[in-house]
Amino acid sequence: MTFLMILLLVVVALSVASVYLIVRDGRGPQRPPVSHYQDTRFLGPLAR
């Protein structure tokens, strides 16, 4: 019985962690890498 309770606790913890990662996508907002080159030929008219 104790083994089943521990197993249930592990399953619930992993399920909650999975849902959290799905909702948050595992990352916060990120900026482009520093090495990212912004080509001005592909900017929209309002971004110039």
Rosetta blueprint (number, residue, H / E / L):
1 M L
2 T H
3 F H
4 L H
5 M H
6 I H
7 L H
8 L H
9 L H
10 V H
11 V H
12 V H
13 A H
14 L H
15 S H
16 V H
17 A H
18 S H
19 V H
20 Y H
21 L H
22 I H
23 V H
24 R H
25 D L
26 G L
27 R L
28 G L
29 P L
30 Q L
31 R L
32 P L
33 P L
34 V L
35 S L
36 H L
37 Y L
38 Q L
39 D L
40 T H
41 R H
42 F H
43 L L
44 G L
45 P H
46 L H
47 A H
48 R L
